[in-house]
């Protein structure tokens, strides 16, 4: 008798019941670098293909960080399905101010590779070296870790592409019929953003060491929400991303930012080429139709937006991540907000593979969204950054409304921002209205595109979000409190 199993809304025969998974994770990439999110300059035909053939998520987030190296908690949450204050730091200790009692002793045994090794998946990982969750990373059966941020085939994203293609070709050569889970990670577009000469030329950029002094007219335009400086201190003195990036340093000039964006786009296009190689190999092997492909990044990044360069903030360009899924049963060209975190990936994979979700997992499967049965999986989204001075920054999003709070530099910077993202998606501030900024960006924000935290007409909405933020901080065991919150 022929048995059939349902996978993501379609039926497959028993001898082909378990889907493959390809998880593509870039390093430091804002969603706004991709055409799926409105970019018209950066060329990514293969990622565009994923979006055209699958689903694009418009509200996907990493939950946050208690470290300047935002990738450490982000990647740990991704492969464990745990929330921010319930994971260990890089030394397998409690995060700053946190409690190790919230970290399960068997966490590694219930992380991504371990969960899929048990039912017989071939698990593969290529990625940058370090700044992740080593106890879980080491459990992939094929493991290639190396930080590749150069501008030659031997030192660039091509190295990661080679490892992925080799893995698939080896399976083909040996007739390996086991399902596979591939973690296809890249070291770019994280700085140093050294691009290849051909791609740098396409984007009017060069691999600078010192900040450029002249504007190349071929370089990409400034971001819509560019500022020459953030209006108040970001809360992390001598933060590497803001003062030490090669070719940028403390400069926020037009020449510097446009060159750095050109370098970033060159790196992203090379990543896209490697994705194309893997898609081509899957297609040649007849595996593409039975493979779920997830494209995302560990977090976003500013690169000139709001006068910032790094990933240590909670604006949408940095708190959000690109998230695109293509696979069996997913409607081509579809979109959904999702309201997902990266930590929701593990339970979703388990759901799609018809495997049990470990009890350690705190994320929520978004398979219903992929099947078109739901638009979102949660109503409230919490964000955190406290890798600098404490308590740091927090954000909360409900529907179109978003609140960001800052309590940094020993209480000398205490700010609140309130945005309606449907009306002001770029989170324009009063500083974006300045004549010199408008002259550089060519963007004149509408008069009401401002921080609405002090607008009396929005007082009730601010009060609502302040209460929700505190409730989420309490629910998630956030150990820190702001100046105007109960200090329990």
N, C-alpha and C positions, 0 to 999 in steps of 0.2 A: 504494500500500500504506500502510495506517495504522500508524504506529509508536507504540509506547507506552513510556514511561519510568517507572520506579519512583521515587517520592518519598516518603520517610518511611513506607514500608510500604503505599502505595496506588498505583494506576496512573492515569495521566492521559494524554490524547492529546498527540501531538507539538506541535500548535498551542497547547497549554496546559501545556507541560512544565515551564516554569520558575515556581516559586512566588514570590509576593511576600513581603517581610519588613517587619514593623513592630516596631521595637525601642524600647520605652518605658523611659526611664531617669530616675528621680527623683534628687534631690540630698539626701543625708543621711537615709535612711529605714531604720529597723530593721525586720526582718521582723515583729517583735512588735506592729506597729501595724496589722496586717491580720488579718481573721477567718480567713484561710487558715492562719494561725499562732497562732490561739487568742484573738485580740482580740475582745471582745464590745461595744466601745463605738464605735470609729471606724467610720463608715458608708461602705463602698466597694462598692456593688452591681455596678459594672462590672468591677472587679478580681475580685470574687467570681465573676462570670460567667466570666472567663478561667479561674479555678481549677476551677470546676464543669465546664467544657467541655474542660479540658486537664490538664496535669500540674504539680504543685507539688513543688519540690525542697526537701528538708529539710536538706541540707548543701551549700549554695552559699556561697562565700566570695570576698571580694577578697583578694588575696595579702598586701597590706600597703602600707606607705608609709615613705619616708625623708624625708618632709616633713610639717610641721604641716598643710599644705593637702593632706589625704589624697586628695582628688579628682584631683590632678595625676597621680600614678602610677597610680591606679586606672583612670582613664579612658584613659590612654595604654596600659595593658595591655589594656583592653577592645578598643580599635580596632586594636591591632597584633598581639595574640596572643602577646606576649613576656612573660617573667617579670620579676620586680621589679628584679633587678640587671642586666638586659639591655636596659633602656630608658633614654632620655635624660631629664634633668630639663627644666624649663620653658624653659631657655635653650639647649636642645639640647646640653648638656654631660653628663658622667658624673654620676650621683648621688653624694652624699657618700660618699667612701671607695671608690667603684666605679671601673670601668675602661671608658673609652669604646670600647675595642677590642671589648667585648661587644655594641656597638650597630651593627647593619648600616648601611652607608652608604645603602642603598636602602630604609630602613625605611618612609618615607612612601609610596613607590611600591607598597608591599605592605601598606598599611593598609586598613581597611574600605572606605572609599569608592573607593579606587583599584582594589581587587580586584573590586568589583562594577561600576565604570564600564567596565572592559575588555570584559566580555561583553554590554554594552548595557543594563544596568539604569539606570533613572532613580534617582539618589540624592539624597535630601533630608535636611536636618538643621535642626531648630530646637532650641535649647538655651540654657543660660546662657552668658554671655560669659566667656571666660578659664578658667584652671585646668584645662586639658586638653592636647591635643597639636596645636597649631596647624598644623604641616606636614601632618598627616593630615586635620584638620577642614576645611582650606581646599579639599580636593579634592572635596567634595560638590558636585554640579552645581547644587543649590538650597540656599542657606545663609541662615539667619536666626538670629543670635546676639544675645541681649539678656538681661540679668539682670532678672527680673521677680519681685519679692518683696513687692509691695504688696498693698493690700486693696481695690483697685478693678478693674473689668474691664480698664481700660487698662494696669494695672501688675501684674497677677496672672498666674496660670497660664492664664487665659483667653487671653492674648496668644499663648502657645505653641499652644493649641488652635486659635485662629483661623488661624495659619500652616499647621498640618497640614490642616485642613479645606479651606482655600483651595487647597493643592497638589492634593488629591484632586479637588476640583471643577474645577480647571483641566484636569486629565487627562481628566475626563469630558467637558468642553466641547469639547476638541480631538480627542477620540477616540483619545487616546494609548494604544496597546496594549502598550507595552514593560512588562516587569516592573519593579517598583519596590522599592527598599530605603529605608525611612524611619527615621531616627534621631529619635525623638520625645522630646526631653529637656525637663525642667522645672528651674526655679530653686528651687522649694520641694520639701520642707518645710525646707530649710536656713534658718537664721535670716538675717535678721530675719523671724520667722514672723507677718507681718501678715496676718490673715484678714479676710474680708468680714464686715460686721456680722451678717448673717443666720446664717452658719455659726459665728461666734464665740458668738452667743447660744445656739446649740444645744449647745455644749460648755462653757457657763458660763465663758467666757474673755474677755479684752479685750487689746488691743494695748498692753501695758505698756512703759514706758521704764525705770522704776525697779522693783525687785522688789516684788510685792504684799505687803501686810501682813495681809490678811484672806483666809480661806479661803472660796471660793464653793462651797457644797454641791452645785451643779450641775456643777462641774468634774469631769473624769475622775478616778478614784482614782489613788493613788500606784502606781508599778510594784511588782510583787511583790518585787523585789530592790532596792528603794529603800534608800539609806543617807543620812544627813545629811552624811557626809563619807567620802571614801575612806580606808581604814586606813593608807595610807602615801602618800608623794608620788608623783604620776603621772609625774614625770620630765621635765617640760617647764615650767620656770619662766615665769610670765607668759604662759602659753598663752592665746591669744585666746578659744578656745571655753570655757575654764574661768573666765575672769575678766572678759570684756568683752561678753558677749552682751546685747543690749538687753532689759531686762525681767527679767534674771536676775543678771548680774554675779557676785559670789561667793556669793550666797544659795543655800542648798539647803533652804529651809524648805518645809513642806507647801504653803503658799499659793503660793509661787513655782513649785514643780515642777508642781503641778496646773494652774496657769494656763498654764504653758508647754506642757504636754501638750495642753491644750485648744486652744491656738493651733496646735500641730502638727497635731492632728486636723482642725481647720478647713481648714488648707492641703491636707491629704491628700484630704479629701472634695472640694475644688474640683478637684484633679488628677483624681480619679476621674470627675468630671463631664465633663472634657475628653476623657478616654479614651472615655467613652460617646458623645460627639459623633463621634469618629473611627470607632468601631465602627459606629455608625448610618450614617455616610456610606459606609463600605466595603460594608455590607450593601445599601444602596440601589443601589450600583454593580455589585452582583453579584460583588464581589472578595473577600468575606470568606472563602468556602470555600477559596480558593486562597492564603490568606495565613497565614504563620506569625507569631504574635504573641508576643513575649518581653517580659515585665514584670520589671524589676529596679531596683536602685539602685546608685550607685557604691560605697557602703559603708553600714553601719548607723551608729547613734549612741546615746549613753547617755540623755540627757534625764532625769537623776535616778537612773538605775540605778547601783548601787554607789557612790553619792555623786559621780558624774561627770556632766558635761553634754555633752562633746564626743565626737569620733570617734577620738581618739588613744589607743586602748586595744585590747586583744585579747580582751575578754569576748565571749560569743556575741552579745549585742545589738548589737555594733559590728563585730566581725570578720565575722559572717555577713551575707548580703544576702538580701532576698526574691527569689525566682526562680520565675516561673510561665510556662509555655509552652502556648499553644493553637495548634492547626493540623492540617492534613491527616494522618490516620493516628494521631493521639495519642489514647489512650484517655481519655474524659471522666472527670473526678474521680479520676484516678490520682495516686499519690505515689511518690517515690523519693528516697533520700538523694542520689544523684548524685555527691557528693564532687567538685564542680566548682569551678573558679575563674571569675571574669569573663573571664579571658584565653582560656578555652575557647570563647567565643562565636564568634569569627571562624572557626576551623576547622569548627565545627558548621554555620554558615551555608553555608560552601563545600560541605560534605558534603550538606546538604539541597538545594542548588542544582545538585548534580552538577558542581561546578567544582573545579579543582585547588587544593590548599592551598599557599600560598606556602612556600618553603623557610625563610623567616625565622620562620615561626610555630612556637612552642614549646608551645602549648596542645594539648589533646586533644579531638577531636570527641566530644560526648555524644549524637550521633544514635542510637547503640544504646540509650541509656537512654530516649529519646523513643519508640523503636519497641517498648519493652518487652523488649528482648533482654538487658539488663543492669541492675543496680541501681546500680552505681557505675562510675567510670572510673579511679579510683586508690584506693590504700589509705591513703596518708599525706598529710596536709594541713599546710602550713607557713604561719605568719603572722608578720608583722614590723611593728613600729613603732619607728623611730629618728629621728623628726623633732625630738626634743628632745635631751637629753644622751645621749651614747653609752656603751655599745653599744645601750642602749634596752631594748626588750621583744621577746621571741620566743615563739611558741606552736607546738605540734605536736599534731595530733589523729590518733589511730589507733583505729578502731572507736568505742567509747563513751568512750575515755579521752583526756584533754586535759591538757597541761602548759603553763604560762605561766611565763616567767622574766623578771625585772626586774633590770637593772644600770644604775642611773641616778644622777644628782646626784653625779658624780665618785666613784662607788663607795660612797656613804653609804647608798644604798638597794639592797639585794641581797635579792631575795625569789623564792621559787618557790611556785607553786600547782599543785595536782593535783586534777582533778575527774573523776568518773565521770558523764558527761552523761546517761546513761540513768537514773541514780538521782537526780542533782542537776542537772537541766537549767538551773536558774536560777543556778547557780554561787554558792550561798549560802556566806557566810563566817561566822565566829564572831560578827561584828558584827551579822549579821542576826538573831541570837538574843536580842539585848539587849531588855529589857522595853519601853523607850521606842520602839524601832523596831517591835516587834510591835504595840504599841498604835496606831501610826500606820498600818501596812500591813494589820493584821488577819491577818497570815500568821505562823504559828509553824512554822519549819522543823523537820524531824525532827532528832533529836539527832545523827545521823551526817551531816547535810548540812553539810559543812565542807570546808575546804581539807585534802586528805589527804596533802600532801607530806611531813609529818613522822610520818605514821602508819606504824609498823613493819610492819604487815600489807600495806602498799602499796609497800614498799621496792623489791621486784623490778620492779613496774610503773613506778615512777619511774625506776629505772635504765634500763629498756628505752626509755622515752620520751626520756630525756636523750641516749642514744646515737643514737636516730633523729633528734632535733633537730640534733645536730652533723652527722650525715650529710647531712641536707637543706641545712643551711647551707653545707656544702662543695660539694654538688652544684649548688646554685643560685648559687654565687660570691658568697655573702654575705661581705663583707670584714671583718666585726666578730666578736669573740669575747667570751664572758662570763668572769667571774672564775675559774670552775671548769672552763673548757674549755682544751684545748691552744691555745697562742697562736701557731700556725704562720702 
